[in-house]
Amino acid sequence: MDPVVVSGPPNVAVRAAEKRGYEVSMEQPHPPGRPASDDRRPGSDTRTGGTGHTGGVLVTAERPRRPRWRERISTTLALVRANPTGRITLKIAVAIVGALVVTIGIALIPLPGPGWLLVIAGLGIWAVEYHWARRLLAFTRRHVYAWTNWAKRQSLPLRFVLGSVGLLFVGTVVWLSLKYSFDIDLVAIALDYLGAR
């Protein structure tokens, strides 16, 4: 459905739209043929769209739908949190399961395996109940996305160098972890194999 512009006092329109269950964006519509940057000139009132008259409120009729499984999990967690005993039990269970997953992840970091993925998964488990874990997880995601986007914007030779350095790092970690954990020296085995030929 197309967005509907409701004119009139913004507060009344926003309240009426929210009562009906619509999502309301407070962005002011711009007159055609005029860029959005014109509204930021000195002396203009941003609440009126920079023109001196009251602008409308943009009301969108479609509400974004969450996946059904996420709605069920949210409903279940809300029901558990509604009971004081359930809330305490949930906090304890989340703390124990998250700590177990993070501990296993930290133990697997020097070994070949998904160590960092398990640490992030443990943070995700803690984020269900603990605000500090939610903030740390958001910080981690933000920096991983920023790094990925930065790497995608680089030239092909630089991306090749970054990938080579990453592979070299992972190979070194695997070699050291196998050497000191299981007493298997892949470099010595490879050199013996090449020397025998």
Secondary structure, DSSP 4 states (H G I P E B T S, - for coil): ---EEE-S-HHHHHHHHHHTT-EEE-PPPPPTT--GGGGGSTT--GGGTTSSS---EEEE-PPPPPPHHHHHHHHHHHHHHHSHHHHHHHHHHHHHHHHHHHHHHHHHSSSSS-HHHHHHHHHHHHTTT-HHHHHHHHHHHHHHHHHHHHHHHS-HHHHHHHHHHHHHHHHHHHHHHHHHHH---HHHHHHHHHHH-
